[in-house]
Amino acid sequence: MADEKFATSEAASLAYGPATVGEPSVESLDDILTKMLQGNATWSEEMMRKDPKYFEQLKQGQRPHTLWIGCSDSRVPANTANCS
C-alpha cells in the first residue's frame, strides 16, 4: 500500500487535475497521512504552548454518545445521512 499512488484514480483527478504521461506522480497515501498527522501534532503542540489547559477546558461538557467518521469532502452532511 505504501507504493500506491493516486495518479490514476478519480479522486486524484478531482483533487490534482487529470494525470498525463510524463507528469510526476502525486503523493502516496502514506505521504498524505504523514503530513496530516504532522500537521495535527504541530497544531496540538502550539495550542498547548499558548494555553496548557486548552484541551482540559475543551473537553468539559463533551459527552458524545457516538463517534461518526465521515468524508470531509462529502456532498451529503452526516445529519442527512443518519436522519438526525
C-alpha positions as CSV (number, residue, x, y, z in Angstrom):
1,M,0.0,0.0,0.0
2,A,2.9,2.3,0.6
3,D,3.7,2.4,-3.1
4,E,0.1,3.1,-4.2
5,K,-0.4,6.4,-6.0
6,F,-3.5,8.4,-6.6
7,A,-2.2,9.3,-10.1
8,T,-4.8,7.3,-12.0
9,S,-7.7,7.5,-9.5
10,E,-10.8,9.6,-9.9
11,A,-10.1,11.2,-6.6
12,A,-6.7,12.3,-7.7
13,S,-8.1,13.7,-10.9
14,L,-10.6,15.8,-9.0
15,A,-8.0,16.9,-6.4
16,Y,-5.0,17.5,-8.6
17,G,-6.4,17.6,-12.2
18,P,-6.0,14.8,-14.7
19,A,-2.7,13.0,-14.8
20,T,-0.9,12.8,-18.1
21,V,2.1,10.6,-19.2
22,G,5.4,12.2,-18.1
23,E,4.0,14.1,-15.2
24,P,5.4,13.3,-11.8
25,S,3.0,11.2,-9.7
26,V,1.1,12.7,-6.8
27,E,1.9,11.9,-3.2
28,S,1.4,8.4,-1.9
29,L,-1.3,7.7,0.7
30,D,1.4,7.3,3.3
31,D,2.9,10.7,2.5
32,I,-0.5,12.3,2.7
33,L,-1.3,10.6,6.1
34,T,2.1,11.6,7.4
35,K,1.6,15.2,6.5
36,M,-1.9,15.2,8.1
37,L,-0.6,13.7,11.4
38,Q,2.4,16.0,11.5
39,G,0.2,19.0,10.9
40,N,-2.2,17.8,13.7
41,A,0.8,17.3,16.1
42,T,2.1,20.8,15.3
43,W,-1.3,22.4,15.9
44,S,-1.7,20.5,19.1
45,E,1.7,21.5,20.4
46,E,1.0,25.1,19.5
47,M,-2.3,25.1,21.3
48,M,-0.7,23.6,24.4
49,R,2.1,26.2,24.3
50,K,-0.4,29.0,24.1
51,D,-2.7,27.6,26.8
52,P,-1.5,24.5,28.7
53,K,-5.1,23.9,29.9
54,Y,-6.7,24.2,26.4
55,F,-7.6,20.5,25.9
56,E,-8.7,20.1,29.5
57,Q,-11.1,23.1,29.1
58,L,-12.3,22.0,25.7
59,K,-13.4,18.5,26.9
60,Q,-15.6,20.0,29.7
61,G,-19.2,19.2,28.9
62,Q,-18.3,16.9,26.0
63,R,-20.1,13.6,26.3
64,P,-20.7,12.3,22.8
65,H,-22.6,9.0,22.5
66,T,-21.3,8.3,19.0
67,L,-18.1,8.7,17.1
68,W,-19.1,9.5,13.5
69,I,-16.4,9.1,10.9
70,G,-17.3,10.5,7.5
71,C,-15.8,12.1,4.5
72,S,-14.5,15.7,4.9
73,D,-15.5,16.5,1.3
74,S,-18.9,14.7,1.4
75,R,-21.7,16.2,-0.6
76,V,-24.2,14.7,1.9
77,P,-24.0,16.1,5.5
78,A,-23.8,13.5,8.3
79,N,-27.1,14.7,9.8
80,T,-28.8,14.0,6.4
81,A,-27.2,10.5,6.1
82,N,-28.3,9.4,9.5
83,C,-31.7,11.2,9.7
84,S,-30.8,13.3,12.7
